[in-house]
Amino acid sequence: MTTDGQMYGMVCARSATHPDTGYALAADHLRTLAAQGAWADTPVQTRAVSA
């Protein structure tokens, strides 16, 4: 969040080996993905997630 309350990005993961490292997506990238998803109507394949 910015100091004026706007979304700047979203933390999506952290490093398993470096406790002070995180990974984030910028708000502009998230907006693009959300817009694509809002209009998507084609089924997609799912896959197993490994831990």
PyMOL Python script that loads the backbone (N, CA, C, O; Angstrom):
from pymol import cmd

cmd.read_pdbstr("""\
ATOM      1  N   MET A   1       0.842  -1.175   0.000  1.00  0.00           N
ATOM      2  CA  MET A   1       0.000   0.000   0.000  1.00  0.00           C
ATOM      3  C   MET A   1       0.892   1.244   0.000  1.00  0.00           C
ATOM      4  O   MET A   1       1.949   1.283   0.629  1.00  0.00           O
ATOM      5  N   THR A   2       0.429   2.239  -0.718  1.00  0.00           N
ATOM      6  CA  THR A   2       1.130   3.517  -0.708  1.00  0.00           C
ATOM      7  C   THR A   2       0.664   4.328   0.489  1.00  0.00           C
ATOM      8  O   THR A   2      -0.291   3.946   1.165  1.00  0.00           O
ATOM      9  N   THR A   3       1.322   5.428   0.751  1.00  0.00           N
ATOM     10  CA  THR A   3       0.936   6.246   1.903  1.00  0.00           C
ATOM     11  C   THR A   3      -0.443   6.875   1.736  1.00  0.00           C
ATOM     12  O   THR A   3      -1.050   7.293   2.721  1.00  0.00           O
ATOM     13  N   ASP A   4      -0.952   6.950   0.491  1.00  0.00           N
ATOM     14  CA  ASP A   4      -2.298   7.499   0.290  1.00  0.00           C
ATOM     15  C   ASP A   4      -3.356   6.415   0.116  1.00  0.00           C
ATOM     16  O   ASP A   4      -4.476   6.705  -0.304  1.00  0.00           O
ATOM     17  N   GLY A   5      -3.005   5.152   0.439  1.00  0.00           N
ATOM     18  CA  GLY A   5      -3.978   4.065   0.452  1.00  0.00           C
ATOM     19  C   GLY A   5      -4.185   3.324  -0.847  1.00  0.00           C
ATOM     20  O   GLY A   5      -5.097   2.503  -0.949  1.00  0.00           O
ATOM     21  N   GLN A   6      -3.362   3.591  -1.843  1.00  0.00           N
ATOM     22  CA  GLN A   6      -3.472   2.889  -3.119  1.00  0.00           C
ATOM     23  C   GLN A   6      -2.672   1.586  -3.078  1.00  0.00           C
ATOM     24  O   GLN A   6      -1.675   1.482  -2.364  1.00  0.00           O
ATOM     25  N   MET A   7      -3.118   0.601  -3.847  1.00  0.00           N
ATOM     26  CA  MET A   7      -2.380  -0.648  -3.913  1.00  0.00           C
ATOM     27  C   MET A   7      -1.168  -0.482  -4.824  1.00  0.00           C
ATOM     28  O   MET A   7      -1.303  -0.056  -5.971  1.00  0.00           O
ATOM     29  N   TYR A   8       0.004  -0.814  -4.318  1.00  0.00           N
ATOM     30  CA  TYR A   8       1.236  -0.712  -5.079  1.00  0.00           C
ATOM     31  C   TYR A   8       1.644  -2.074  -5.633  1.00  0.00           C
ATOM     32  O   TYR A   8       2.318  -2.161  -6.659  1.00  0.00           O
ATOM     33  N   GLY A   9       1.233  -3.121  -4.952  1.00  0.00           N
ATOM     34  CA  GLY A   9       1.580  -4.472  -5.375  1.00  0.00           C
ATOM     35  C   GLY A   9       1.105  -5.475  -4.352  1.00  0.00           C
ATOM     36  O   GLY A   9       0.443  -5.119  -3.377  1.00  0.00           O
ATOM     37  N   MET A  10       1.449  -6.743  -4.578  1.00  0.00           N
ATOM     38  CA  MET A  10       1.024  -7.799  -3.671  1.00  0.00           C
ATOM     39  C   MET A  10       2.177  -8.773  -3.485  1.00  0.00           C
ATOM     40  O   MET A  10       2.748  -9.266  -4.458  1.00  0.00           O
ATOM     41  N   VAL A  11       2.514  -9.046  -2.234  1.00  0.00           N
ATOM     42  CA  VAL A  11       3.534 -10.047  -1.929  1.00  0.00           C
ATOM     43  C   VAL A  11       2.913 -11.407  -2.192  1.00  0.00           C
ATOM     44  O   VAL A  11       1.831 -11.710  -1.689  1.00  0.00           O
ATOM     45  N   CYS A  12       3.602 -12.233  -2.987  1.00  0.00           N
ATOM     46  CA  CYS A  12       3.007 -13.513  -3.375  1.00  0.00           C
ATOM     47  C   CYS A  12       3.815 -14.727  -2.913  1.00  0.00           C
ATOM     48  O   CYS A  12       3.328 -15.855  -2.988  1.00  0.00           O
ATOM     49  N   ALA A  13       5.031 -14.509  -2.439  1.00  0.00           N
ATOM     50  CA  ALA A  13       5.854 -15.651  -2.006  1.00  0.00           C
ATOM     51  C   ALA A  13       6.999 -15.141  -1.146  1.00  0.00           C
ATOM     52  O   ALA A  13       7.302 -13.948  -1.123  1.00  0.00           O
ATOM     53  N   ARG A  14       7.617 -16.060  -0.452  1.00  0.00           N
ATOM     54  CA  ARG A  14       8.830 -15.734   0.294  1.00  0.00           C
ATOM     55  C   ARG A  14       9.871 -16.788   0.002  1.00  0.00           C
ATOM     56  O   ARG A  14       9.549 -17.909  -0.389  1.00  0.00           O
ATOM     57  N   SER A  15      11.101 -16.424   0.193  1.00  0.00           N
ATOM     58  CA  SER A  15      12.190 -17.353  -0.042  1.00  0.00           C
ATOM     59  C   SER A  15      12.253 -18.381   1.077  1.00  0.00           C
ATOM     60  O   SER A  15      12.109 -18.044   2.253  1.00  0.00           O
ATOM     61  N   ALA A  16      12.468 -19.621   0.707  1.00  0.00           N
ATOM     62  CA  ALA A  16      12.611 -20.680   1.706  1.00  0.00           C
ATOM     63  C   ALA A  16      14.005 -20.674   2.323  1.00  0.00           C
ATOM     64  O   ALA A  16      14.212 -21.223   3.405  1.00  0.00           O
ATOM     65  N   THR A  17      14.954 -20.055   1.635  1.00  0.00           N
ATOM     66  CA  THR A  17      16.340 -20.072   2.115  1.00  0.00           C
ATOM     67  C   THR A  17      16.843 -18.727   2.622  1.00  0.00           C
ATOM     68  O   THR A  17      17.862 -18.674   3.312  1.00  0.00           O
ATOM     69  N   HIS A  18      16.155 -17.644   2.297  1.00  0.00           N
ATOM     70  CA  HIS A  18      16.554 -16.308   2.734  1.00  0.00           C
ATOM     71  C   HIS A  18      15.357 -15.643   3.426  1.00  0.00           C
ATOM     72  O   HIS A  18      14.464 -15.133   2.749  1.00  0.00           O
ATOM     73  N   PRO A  19      15.327 -15.641   4.747  1.00  0.00           N
ATOM     74  CA  PRO A  19      14.145 -15.174   5.472  1.00  0.00           C
ATOM     75  C   PRO A  19      13.766 -13.708   5.224  1.00  0.00           C
ATOM     76  O   PRO A  19      12.617 -13.324   5.447  1.00  0.00           O
ATOM     77  N   ASP A  20      14.706 -12.899   4.771  1.00  0.00           N
ATOM     78  CA  ASP A  20      14.415 -11.487   4.510  1.00  0.00           C
ATOM     79  C   ASP A  20      14.049 -11.214   3.059  1.00  0.00           C
ATOM     80  O   ASP A  20      13.970 -10.054   2.654  1.00  0.00           O
ATOM     81  N   THR A  21      13.823 -12.266   2.264  1.00  0.00           N
ATOM     82  CA  THR A  21      13.514 -12.083   0.847  1.00  0.00           C
ATOM     83  C   THR A  21      12.077 -12.482   0.558  1.00  0.00           C
ATOM     84  O   THR A  21      11.626 -13.566   0.930  1.00  0.00           O
ATOM     85  N   GLY A  22      11.371 -11.584  -0.111  1.00  0.00           N
ATOM     86  CA  GLY A  22      10.007 -11.859  -0.541  1.00  0.00           C
ATOM     87  C   GLY A  22       9.867 -11.529  -2.017  1.00  0.00           C
ATOM     88  O   GLY A  22      10.708 -10.832  -2.586  1.00  0.00           O
ATOM     89  N   TYR A  23       8.824 -12.021  -2.627  1.00  0.00           N
ATOM     90  CA  TYR A  23       8.577 -11.794  -4.051  1.00  0.00           C
ATOM     91  C   TYR A  23       7.205 -11.159  -4.197  1.00  0.00           C
ATOM     92  O   TYR A  23       6.248 -11.564  -3.536  1.00  0.00           O
ATOM     93  N   ALA A  24       7.116 -10.167  -5.064  1.00  0.00           N
ATOM     94  CA  ALA A  24       5.858  -9.433  -5.195  1.00  0.00           C
ATOM     95  C   ALA A  24       5.532  -9.177  -6.656  1.00  0.00           C
ATOM     96  O   ALA A  24       6.412  -9.183  -7.516  1.00  0.00           O
ATOM     97  N   LEU A  25       4.251  -8.951  -6.920  1.00  0.00           N
ATOM     98  CA  LEU A  25       3.768  -8.541  -8.237  1.00  0.00           C
ATOM     99  C   LEU A  25       3.357  -7.078  -8.144  1.00  0.00           C
ATOM    100  O   LEU A  25       2.671  -6.681  -7.202  1.00  0.00           O
ATOM    101  N   ALA A  26       3.773  -6.281  -9.114  1.00  0.00           N
ATOM    102  CA  ALA A  26       3.425  -4.863  -9.136  1.00  0.00           C
ATOM    103  C   ALA A  26       1.948  -4.682  -9.477  1.00  0.00           C
ATOM    104  O   ALA A  26       1.359  -5.508 -10.175  1.00  0.00           O
ATOM    105  N   ALA A  27       1.363  -3.611  -8.987  1.00  0.00           N
ATOM    106  CA  ALA A  27      -0.058  -3.339  -9.202  1.00  0.00           C
ATOM    107  C   ALA A  27      -0.410  -3.279 -10.683  1.00  0.00           C
ATOM    108  O   ALA A  27      -1.461  -3.783 -11.080  1.00  0.00           O
ATOM    109  N   ASP A  28       0.437  -2.679 -11.506  1.00  0.00           N
ATOM    110  CA  ASP A  28       0.152  -2.609 -12.948  1.00  0.00           C
ATOM    111  C   ASP A  28       0.045  -4.007 -13.558  1.00  0.00           C
ATOM    112  O   ASP A  28      -0.826  -4.256 -14.392  1.00  0.00           O
ATOM    113  N   HIS A  29       0.916  -4.904 -13.149  1.00  0.00           N
ATOM    114  CA  HIS A  29       0.877  -6.284 -13.654  1.00  0.00           C
ATOM    115  C   HIS A  29      -0.389  -6.985 -13.170  1.00  0.00           C
ATOM    116  O   HIS A  29      -1.032  -7.706 -13.933  1.00  0.00           O
ATOM    117  N   LEU A  30      -0.745  -6.776 -11.912  1.00  0.00           N
ATOM    118  CA  LEU A  30      -1.955  -7.393 -11.374  1.00  0.00           C
ATOM    119  C   LEU A  30      -3.207  -6.898 -12.091  1.00  0.00           C
ATOM    120  O   LEU A  30      -4.122  -7.679 -12.352  1.00  0.00           O
ATOM    121  N   ARG A  31      -3.253  -5.610 -12.411  1.00  0.00           N
ATOM    122  CA  ARG A  31      -4.397  -5.066 -13.142  1.00  0.00           C
ATOM    123  C   ARG A  31      -4.559  -5.754 -14.488  1.00  0.00           C
ATOM    124  O   ARG A  31      -5.670  -6.097 -14.893  1.00  0.00           O
ATOM    125  N   THR A  32      -3.438  -5.952 -15.180  1.00  0.00           N
ATOM    126  CA  THR A  32      -3.472  -6.625 -16.486  1.00  0.00           C
ATOM    127  C   THR A  32      -3.993  -8.049 -16.340  1.00  0.00           C
ATOM    128  O   THR A  32      -4.852  -8.476 -17.111  1.00  0.00           O
ATOM    129  N   LEU A  33      -3.482  -8.782 -15.362  1.00  0.00           N
ATOM    130  CA  LEU A  33      -3.930 -10.163 -15.150  1.00  0.00           C
ATOM    131  C   LEU A  33      -5.404 -10.224 -14.760  1.00  0.00           C
ATOM    132  O   LEU A  33      -6.136 -11.094 -15.233  1.00  0.00           O
ATOM    133  N   ALA A  34      -5.840  -9.308 -13.905  1.00  0.00           N
ATOM    134  CA  ALA A  34      -7.242  -9.294 -13.479  1.00  0.00           C
ATOM    135  C   ALA A  34      -8.160  -8.992 -14.658  1.00  0.00           C
ATOM    136  O   ALA A  34      -9.226  -9.593 -14.789  1.00  0.00           O
ATOM    137  N   ALA A  35      -7.751  -8.070 -15.508  1.00  0.00           N
ATOM    138  CA  ALA A  35      -8.571  -7.733 -16.679  1.00  0.00           C
ATOM    139  C   ALA A  35      -8.683  -8.927 -17.621  1.00  0.00           C
ATOM    140  O   ALA A  35      -9.757  -9.197 -18.157  1.00  0.00           O
ATOM    141  N   GLN A  36      -7.587  -9.636 -17.822  1.00  0.00           N
ATOM    142  CA  GLN A  36      -7.616 -10.815 -18.684  1.00  0.00           C
ATOM    143  C   GLN A  36      -8.523 -11.881 -18.084  1.00  0.00           C
ATOM    144  O   GLN A  36      -9.301 -12.508 -18.803  1.00  0.00           O
ATOM    145  N   GLY A  37      -8.433 -12.092 -16.785  1.00  0.00           N
ATOM    146  CA  GLY A  37      -9.243 -13.106 -16.125  1.00  0.00           C
ATOM    147  C   GLY A  37     -10.727 -12.769 -16.099  1.00  0.00           C
ATOM    148  O   GLY A  37     -11.575 -13.661 -16.141  1.00  0.00           O
ATOM    149  N   ALA A  38     -11.031 -11.491 -16.031  1.00  0.00           N
ATOM    150  CA  ALA A  38     -12.437 -11.078 -15.975  1.00  0.00           C
ATOM    151  C   ALA A  38     -13.196 -11.457 -17.239  1.00  0.00           C
ATOM    152  O   ALA A  38     -14.403 -11.694 -17.191  1.00  0.00           O
ATOM    153  N   TRP A  39     -12.508 -11.513 -18.352  1.00  0.00           N
ATOM    154  CA  TRP A  39     -13.162 -11.804 -19.627  1.00  0.00           C
ATOM    155  C   TRP A  39     -12.840 -13.205 -20.155  1.00  0.00           C
ATOM    156  O   TRP A  39     -13.327 -13.589 -21.219  1.00  0.00           O
ATOM    157  N   ALA A  40     -12.029 -13.966 -19.427  1.00  0.00           N
ATOM    158  CA  ALA A  40     -11.643 -15.301 -19.882  1.00  0.00           C
ATOM    159  C   ALA A  40     -12.842 -16.253 -19.773  1.00  0.00           C
ATOM    160  O   ALA A  40     -13.526 -16.293 -18.751  1.00  0.00           O
ATOM    161  N   ASP A  41     -13.081 -17.013 -20.841  1.00  0.00           N
ATOM    162  CA  ASP A  41     -14.177 -17.980 -20.809  1.00  0.00           C
ATOM    163  C   ASP A  41     -13.775 -19.335 -21.389  1.00  0.00           C
ATOM    164  O   ASP A  41     -14.622 -20.192 -21.642  1.00  0.00           O
ATOM    165  N   THR A  42     -12.481 -19.513 -21.592  1.00  0.00           N
ATOM    166  CA  THR A  42     -11.973 -20.778 -22.101  1.00  0.00           C
ATOM    167  C   THR A  42     -11.455 -21.619 -20.934  1.00  0.00           C
ATOM    168  O   THR A  42     -10.632 -21.139 -20.155  1.00  0.00           O
ATOM    169  N   PRO A  43     -11.919 -22.857 -20.796  1.00  0.00           N
ATOM    170  CA  PRO A  43     -11.408 -23.720 -19.716  1.00  0.00           C
ATOM    171  C   PRO A  43      -9.903 -23.921 -19.837  1.00  0.00           C
ATOM    172  O   PRO A  43      -9.356 -23.952 -20.939  1.00  0.00           O
ATOM    173  N   VAL A  44      -9.248 -24.057 -18.704  1.00  0.00           N
ATOM    174  CA  VAL A  44      -7.809 -24.307 -18.674  1.00  0.00           C
ATOM    175  C   VAL A  44      -7.534 -25.590 -17.912  1.00  0.00           C
ATOM    176  O   VAL A  44      -8.322 -26.004 -17.062  1.00  0.00           O
ATOM    177  N   GLN A  45      -6.423 -26.207 -18.222  1.00  0.00           N
ATOM    178  CA  GLN A  45      -5.996 -27.434 -17.557  1.00  0.00           C
ATOM    179  C   GLN A  45      -5.450 -27.090 -16.170  1.00  0.00           C
ATOM    180  O   GLN A  45      -4.735 -26.100 -16.013  1.00  0.00           O
ATOM    181  N   THR A  46      -5.779 -27.890 -15.178  1.00  0.00           N
ATOM    182  CA  THR A  46      -5.200 -27.721 -13.846  1.00  0.00           C
ATOM    183  C   THR A  46      -4.100 -28.757 -13.678  1.00  0.00           C
ATOM    184  O   THR A  46      -4.050 -29.750 -14.404  1.00  0.00           O
ATOM    185  N   ARG A  47      -3.231 -28.518 -12.725  1.00  0.00           N
ATOM    186  CA  ARG A  47      -2.164 -29.483 -12.479  1.00  0.00           C
ATOM    187  C   ARG A  47      -1.909 -29.564 -10.986  1.00  0.00           C
ATOM    188  O   ARG A  47      -2.305 -28.672 -10.235  1.00  0.00           O
ATOM    189  N   ALA A  48      -1.263 -30.606 -10.562  1.00  0.00           N
ATOM    190  CA  ALA A  48      -0.957 -30.795  -9.152  1.00  0.00           C
ATOM    191  C   ALA A  48       0.080 -29.765  -8.710  1.00  0.00           C
ATOM    192  O   ALA A  48       0.955 -29.373  -9.481  1.00  0.00           O
ATOM    193  N   VAL A  49      -0.035 -29.342  -7.473  1.00  0.00           N
ATOM    194  CA  VAL A  49       0.910 -28.402  -6.897  1.00  0.00           C
ATOM    195  C   VAL A  49       1.785 -29.179  -5.926  1.00  0.00           C
ATOM    196  O   VAL A  49       1.274 -29.909  -5.077  1.00  0.00           O
ATOM    197  N   SER A  50       3.091 -29.028  -6.044  1.00  0.00           N
ATOM    198  CA  SER A  50       3.997 -29.725  -5.133  1.00  0.00           C
ATOM    199  C   SER A  50       4.414 -28.789  -4.015  1.00  0.00           C
ATOM    200  O   SER A  50       4.552 -27.583  -4.220  1.00  0.00           O
ATOM    201  N   ALA A  51       4.607 -29.338  -2.864  1.00  0.00           N
ATOM    202  CA  ALA A  51       4.997 -28.530  -1.697  1.00  0.00           C
ATOM    203  C   ALA A  51       6.486 -28.422  -1.592  1.00  0.00           C
ATOM    204  O   ALA A  51       6.995 -27.780  -0.673  1.00  0.00           O
TER     205      ALA A  51
END
""", "prot")
cmd.dss("prot")
cmd.show_as("cartoon", "prot")
cmd.util.cbc("prot")
cmd.orient("prot")
